Amino acid sequence: MEQMTDRNRRLVLAQRPTGMVDDTTTRLEVQDVPAPGPGEALARVRYLSIDPTIRTWMDDAPGYLPPIQIDEVVRAGGVAEVVESNSENYSPGDLLFGMTGWQDYVIADDGARAMQPLPPGVAPTTALSAFGITGMTAYFGMLDVAALAEGDVVVVSGAAGATGSTAGQIAKTKGAGKVIGIAGGPQKCAHIVDELGFDAAIDYKSESVGARLHELAPDGIDVYFDNVGGEILDACLANLALRGRVALCGAIAGYNDRGGAHAIANTSMLIIRRGRMQGFLILDFLERFPEAQAEMAGWLASGEVKSSEHVVDGLEHAPDALNLLFTGGNTGKVIVKV
Ligand SMILES: NC(=O)c1ccc[n+]([C@@H]2O[C@H](COP(=O)([O-])OP(=O)(O)OC[C@H]3O[C@@H](n4cnc5c(N)ncnc54)[C@H](OP(=O)(O)O)[C@@H]3O)[C@@H](O)[C@H]2O)c1
């Protein structure tokens, strides 16, 4: 086990960003390491899950969780290792998942700050990717919300990212007829077809998404797993098959620029095609994680699903790591090694 450092570095929200996060958004503070009280444990943060939603929490806008307050540690999930414990639920050396925040140390308790043990035998980075929020979102979004059926023509956006790459592979594994991924750039498009087994890819940065969807899915899209919103969502709606399903997972195209978000024009296709469009939050599926993780373990072992991680070294680089999600600088799950 690594020696405890005697100080706790923490990145707090200094100023709300208007677009991308920059040097003025967070402030590094160095404080004493907190002492665990009765029933509490002190854990050293090892890895941070970098998620687009962190950017939405930085806005002073209504959301599914309250905004991060100014001077508050940036909220984030992560994996931490127990170093000292006054709780019978946690022992030194335990690896835990929970809301660690962008800092070196976190206190875990048995109440509001409870943390969960990692699934046995699962590496911390896999616990944050395939077995974590993005893998579980892909699983329940594709199988429950989109109700994937055998033979379906499936389209996934953000297809080289953590959630999209997993969603597309799950669709393939579960018998989709055709899986089309939408991603930015030729390298990502080659990656999802050559390495992840997607049937086709559309490079939204250099191709007309609508025209390519028409070519690749001439009978329409049965399932669209939407990670981005905006114009790509509109193009998929325009190409919906009869009784097509749209699972609204994320709308990353608008997170940095809420005011400029694209107005969706093709919702009438849901009427014409008797389609269904449903948003969802993975928080509603927490109790069902064990069943999904059991199936995911089998797919990872067989190689039917591959999980890739983009690890950035150093707590101080967490803001840059967050920006990767918006510049498309990542392939797979973005994780910060603290
Ligand atoms: N509903 C839920 O409970 C839930 C849970 C987890 C995640 N999500 C959502 O799922 C989505 C993916 O999250 P993730 O953590 O897996 O991130 P990710 O896909 O690993 O990374 C984000 C990717 O989005 C793409 N992107 C960024 N801006 C874009 C734009 N303007 N238009 C099109 N693509 C753009 C980039 O890929 P390119 O290089 O291809 O542009 C980037 O790599 C996000 O919308 C997130 O909010 C929802």
The ligand as a Tripos MOL2 file, in Angstrom:
@<TRIPOS>MOLECULE
LIG
   48    52     1     0     0
SMALL
NO_CHARGES

@<TRIPOS>ATOM
      1 N1        -28.3860    8.7720  -18.9350 N.am      1 LIG1
      2 C1        -27.4130    8.4030  -18.1130 C.2       1 LIG1
      3 O1        -27.6290    7.9580  -16.9950 O.2       1 LIG1
      4 C2        -25.9910    8.5360  -18.5960 C.ar      1 LIG1
      5 C3        -24.9420    7.8780  -17.9170 C.ar      1 LIG1
      6 C4        -23.6330    7.9950  -18.4410 C.ar      1 LIG1
      7 C5        -23.4000    8.7560  -19.5790 C.ar      1 LIG1
      8 N2        -24.4520    9.4020  -20.1770 N.ar      1 LIG1
      9 C6        -24.2540   10.1890  -21.3900 C.3       1 LIG1
     10 O2        -23.6750    9.3540  -22.3700 O.3       1 LIG1
     11 C7        -22.9220   10.1550  -23.2660 C.3       1 LIG1
     12 C8        -21.5190    9.5580  -23.4180 C.3       1 LIG1
     13 O3        -20.8460    9.6580  -22.1710 O.3       1 LIG1
     14 P1        -19.4420    8.9370  -21.9420 P.3       1 LIG1
     15 O4        -19.0910    9.1430  -20.5290 O.co2     1 LIG1
     16 O5        -19.5310    7.5630  -22.4720 O.co2     1 LIG1
     17 O6        -18.4690    9.8160  -22.8150 O.3       1 LIG1
     18 P2        -17.6430    9.3620  -24.1190 P.3       1 LIG1
     19 O7        -18.6310    8.8860  -25.1330 O.co2     1 LIG1
     20 O8        -16.5430    8.4420  -23.7080 O.co2     1 LIG1
     21 O9        -17.0020   10.7280  -24.5890 O.3       1 LIG1
     22 C9        -17.8080   11.6960  -25.1620 C.3       1 LIG1
     23 C10       -17.7280   11.6120  -26.7030 C.3       1 LIG1
     24 O10       -18.7660   12.4290  -27.2320 O.3       1 LIG1
     25 C11       -18.4100   12.8400  -28.5230 C.3       1 LIG1
     26 N3        -18.8310   14.2310  -28.7300 N.ar      1 LIG1
     27 C12       -18.4540   15.3150  -28.0220 C.ar      1 LIG1
     28 N4        -19.0590   16.4220  -28.5040 N.ar      1 LIG1
     29 C13       -19.8180   16.0060  -29.5610 C.ar      1 LIG1
     30 C14       -20.6880   16.6800  -30.4710 C.ar      1 LIG1
     31 N5        -20.8690   18.0060  -30.3960 N.pl3     1 LIG1
     32 N6        -21.3180   15.9470  -31.4100 N.ar      1 LIG1
     33 C15       -21.1300   14.6050  -31.4860 C.ar      1 LIG1
     34 N7        -20.3260   13.9150  -30.6510 N.ar      1 LIG1
     35 C16       -19.6880   14.6040  -29.6930 C.ar      1 LIG1
     36 C17       -16.8830   12.7140  -28.6480 C.3       1 LIG1
     37 O11       -16.6100   11.7170  -29.6200 O.3       1 LIG1
     38 P3        -16.3330   12.0960  -31.1690 P.3       1 LIG1
     39 O12       -14.8560   12.1830  -31.2980 O.co2     1 LIG1
     40 O13       -16.9440   10.9350  -31.8700 O.co2     1 LIG1
     41 O14       -17.0030   13.4130  -31.4180 O.co2     1 LIG1
     42 C18       -16.4580   12.2130  -27.2640 C.3       1 LIG1
     43 O15       -15.4250   11.2530  -27.3300 O.3       1 LIG1
     44 C19       -22.9400   11.5710  -22.7150 C.3       1 LIG1
     45 O16       -23.9420   12.3140  -23.3600 O.3       1 LIG1
     46 C20       -23.2940   11.3500  -21.2620 C.3       1 LIG1
     47 O17       -23.8740   12.4850  -20.6780 O.3       1 LIG1
     48 C21       -25.7240    9.3020  -19.6960 C.ar      1 LIG1
@<TRIPOS>BOND
     1     1     2 1
     2     2     3 2
     3     2     4 1
     4     4     5 ar
     5     4    48 ar
     6     5     6 ar
     7     6     7 ar
     8     7     8 ar
     9     8     9 1
    10     8    48 ar
    11     9    10 1
    12     9    46 1
    13    10    11 1
    14    11    12 1
    15    11    44 1
    16    12    13 1
    17    13    14 1
    18    14    15 2
    19    14    16 1
    20    14    17 1
    21    17    18 1
    22    18    19 2
    23    18    20 1
    24    18    21 1
    25    21    22 1
    26    22    23 1
    27    23    24 1
    28    23    42 1
    29    24    25 1
    30    25    26 1
    31    25    36 1
    32    26    27 ar
    33    26    35 ar
    34    27    28 ar
    35    28    29 ar
    36    29    30 ar
    37    29    35 ar
    38    30    31 1
    39    30    32 ar
    40    32    33 ar
    41    33    34 ar
    42    34    35 ar
    43    36    37 1
    44    36    42 1
    45    37    38 1
    46    38    39 2
    47    38    40 1
    48    38    41 1
    49    42    43 1
    50    44    45 1
    51    44    46 1
    52    46    47 1
@<TRIPOS>SUBSTRUCTURE
     1 LIG1         1 GROUP 0 **** ****
